[in-house]
Amino acid sequence: MITLGVESSAHTFGVGIVDKGKILANEKSMYKIGTTGMIPKKVAEFHAQNSGSVVEAALSKAGISIRDIDGIGYTRGPGIGNCLQVGQIVAKTLAHKLHVPIVPVNHGIGHIEIARIRSGLRDPVVLYVSGGNSQILKIAGGSSRHYGVLGETFDIGIGNMLDNFARAAHLNPAWGSTVEKEAQGGRYIEMPYTVKGMDFSFTGILTHSEKQLGKHSLRDICFSLQETSFSMLCEAIERAMLLTDSKELCVCGGVAQNARLKEMIGLIAAEHGARIGYAENEFNADNGAMIAFVAERMLKAGLGVRLNKCDIEQRYRIDSATVVG
């Protein structure tokens, strides 16, 4: 089954094509945020303007015709409403034109499943860290399998926290990846640390870090912000591994591209003799391949929906989404 997936939850419009689990194409177009961040209306307009060329690029990369597509998947949520609607419309239009089944996909499930399966993990504790999400999860349920939430952020995702600081510091582009570069060679200064069980909070450290601008070097602030927030994640994930007696750990989402976070989580896994798995950075960043990857499995399980049931849900909880396979 050749499945096309559309991702449009935030700044990226991505189209992936998968055939029997093999990724044939993973093309995307990204809105340039500069120093101001994302303005939903402008991002949605960008997606609408670029959607056709991204679909064409994916088909070209896969070496197939649009008529070869057997099924469609799209990101239902969570995400920015305006942006999700563009992907939904593109996916519904293609499904209607091609007379093929369609399925809505949870964005977080896409991140987790492509990382879990490609790294050969069976039943890991998952650290899912992205712009809008920071959660610790594990498969739960019997006949209705889903990712149960063991811990999560009380306020904002760690990716949004880093992006917000980047904007306050006038970094260009205002991404967490720019904070990572600025942190190289920094020295530690004290930061707020908030972990309660396996839950954590990032607004306090964000506010504190913003107040340090002009009082300390930007390098030291970025370094300390990373070290402290990542240590919070490490404490929570280590507790989750001990409580679940897990020997597998999966790390995924946009922030999983951060080399320092990988290093710190790797130390935790090594200390407990656990196997750790990541997706390649191409699949940690928002992308259409992860949506196609999950959609193919869902369609094979008969979870396709009618076109008039193809909605979006900005706050689509990961623990309410079914996991197949």
N, C-alpha and C positions, 0 to 999 in steps of 0.2 A: 504494500500500500504506500503510494507516494503522497506524503502529507505536507501541506504548506502551512506555516505558522506565522502569525502577525503579532508583533509586540509593539505597543504604543503607550505604555503606562506613564511615561514621563518624557525625558528629553530625547529619547531614541525611538526612531521608527525603524523596526527591524523586520526582515522577512527571512525565514529559514525554510529549507526543504529537506525532508527526511524520507528515506526509503528503507523499511525494515530495520530501523534503528541507526542506519548509516546516514551521517550528515552530508548531504550533497551540496548545500549552499547555506551561507549565513551572511547576508548582506544587510547593511544598515546605513542610515543617515542620521547624524546627531546635530541637534540644535546647539549653536555656540552661545554659551551663557555669558561670556566675558566676565565682568566684575559685578554684574547685577543679579545673576541668578535667573530663574525661569519665570516668565510671565505666561500663565496658562493659555491665554487667548493667542499669543504670538507663537507659542510652541505648537498648538493645535493647527494653526495656519501653516506653519512650516511642515508639519506632517502631511497635511492635505496636499501641499504643493509638491512634495517629494515622494509620496506613496507609490505613484505609478512607476517612477524610474527605479525605485528600490525593488519592486516586484519584478520588473523586467531584468534587472541586474541579477537577481536570484535565479530566475529561470535560465538566463544565459550561463551563469556559473555552473548550474546543475546539468546543463546540456539537454534540457527537455523543453517541450511545448507546454503552454498553459493547459492544453487538453489532456496532458498526461497526469494531471493532478487528480487524486482519488478522494481527497478529504481536506478539510480546512479547520484550523484551530486559531483562536485569537485570545488575547488577554482580556478577561472579563474584569479583573481588578486584583488587588487594590491599585489605586493610582489616581492621577489627575483626571477629573471627569471629561474635560474638553478633549484631552489627548486619547483617552480610552475610546471615546465615541468615534474618532477618526478610524482607529483600527477596527472597531466593530463594523462600521459601514463598509470599509474595504473588504473585510472577510465575508460579510453577508452578500455583498455584490458579487464576489467571485463564486461563492457557493451557489447562489441563484443562477448565475450565468452558466456554470458548469454542471449544475444538477448533481452536486456531490454533498455528502453529509458534512455537518459543521458541529464543532464543540467548543464551548467556552472553557478557558483554562485559568486556574489561579496562578498569578505571577510568581508567588513564592514557591509553589509546587514545581514550577518550571525550573527555578534556580536549584532547588534541592535535588530533584530527581535526575537531572542531567549530570550533576556532580556525583551523586551517589552511585549511579549505574556505571558511568564512565570510569570511576575509580575502583569499581569492583566491590563496593561495600554492601553488606546485606541488611543490617539493622542498626545503624549508627545513632549515637547522639548527634544532633545537628546544631551547629552554630550558624544561624542565618543572619548575616549582617549586611544591610544595604541602606539606601537613602531613607526610605520610610519605615524600615523594619529592623528590629534587633530582637531576635528570639532564640531560645534554646528549645529544641523539639525532639520528639521520638515517636516512632510509629506506635499507634494504639488502635484498639478495636479488633474485632474478629472478622466477621463477614463484611463489615463496613469499615475498612481500614482508613485511617486518617492520621495526620501528624498532631499529636497532643502537645500542648504548650507546657513545658516544665518551668520556663522563666521567660521574661520579656521586659522591654523598657516600660517604665511608668509614664514616659512623656514622649520624647522624640527618638527616632532611630539614630544610631551613631553616625551614619553617613550624612544625614541632615545636619547633625551637630557640627561635623567637620566642615561641611559646605557653608553653614551659617558663619562659622568663625572665619573661613576664607573670605567671605564677602565683607565681614567687619574689618578684616585686615587689608582689604583692597587687593587681594591676590588675584592674578590673572593667568589662567582662568580660575574662577572661584570654586574649585573642587577640593575634595579631601586629598586627592593625589598631589595637588600643589602643596598642601600642608605637609605631606610626607616628604617631599623634596626639601622644603624649608627646614624640616626637623633635623636634617643630617648635621651631626657635629654639635648639637645643642647640649646644654647643661640643665639639670633638673631644678625646677622651682616647685614649691608646694602647691598642690591643686586639691580641690574638693573630691572626695571619693565616696560614692554612694552605691552600695550593694546591700540588698536585703534578701537573704536566701539565695534564690537564683534569679531574682529581678534586679534591675539596675535603673539608674536615672542619669540623664545627660544635660539637663538644662542648667543645673547648678554649676557644673564645670565649664559650660559654655559661657555663662554670664561672667564667671570669675576670670576666664581667659580673656574675654573682651575688655575687661577692666584693667588687665595687665598691659595692654597695648600702650606703648609710650613709657612704661615704667621698667620694662625688661626688654631684652632684644627679642625680635620676632622669632629668631631661631630657637631661643630657649623656651619661649611660650609654646611654639609648635611641638618641640620635643617633649615637653612636660605634658601637654594636652594628649598627645598620642600615648605616652608611657602610662599615664594614669587611667585613661579610658580603656586602653587595651588590657591593663591589669585587672580592671573591674570585670571585663569579659572572661578573662582567664580564671579568676576566682569562681565565678558562677559556673563556667563550663566544667571545671574540675570537680565542683560539688555535684553537678549533674551526673558526671561519669561515675563517681563513687556511689551515689545513691541508686543508680540503675545497674551498677556492676557491668558497665559497658566497656568493651575493648575495641570499639570502633568509634571514630570521630570524623564527621564530615563538616567542612567549613565552606560556606558558599555565600554568594551575593557580592555586590559591587565592592564592599570594603575588604572582602577576602583577597582582593588583588594586592593589598598592602603587604610589602615584604616583611616589615617589622612585626605585624600581627601574625603572619605565618610563622615567623621565627619563635615568637612567644608561645603560640599554641602548640608548635612542634615540641617545645620543651616539656609542656604539660603531658602530651601524648607519650613521649619517650619515658618520662618518669613513671608512668603507669603501665608501660608495655602495651600501649594501645596503637592500633593501626589508624593512620590519619589519611584522609582523602580530600583532594581538591579537584575542581574542574580546571581546565586551562582558563587563563584570564579572559579569553575570548568569550567564554560561557559564564563567567562570573559577572561581567558587564551585562547590562540589559541586551537581549538579543532575540531574534526570531526563532533560532534553531531550538532553543529550550522549549518554546511553546509548541513547535512542530513535533518535537521529541515526545512530549507528554500527550499531545493531541492524538498522535498515532496510536498510542497504547489505549487511550480512552475510546477512540473510535472502534478499535478492534474488540473492545469489551462491550460495545453496543451502547455507549453513553452519549451518542450524538443527540442533538436537540433540533426541534423545528425552528425555522427562521424567525417566526414570531415570538419565540422564547429566548432569542439571542439578546440578552440584556447586558448591561454593565453594572458593576457595584464597586463604588469607590472604596468602601471599607470591607471588602471581601476577606473575611477572616480565613487564615490558612487552616485552622482546625475545623472548619465547616466544609472543607473540600475533600472529596473522595480520592484516595490514592490507589492506582491500578498496578498490579504486578509486584 
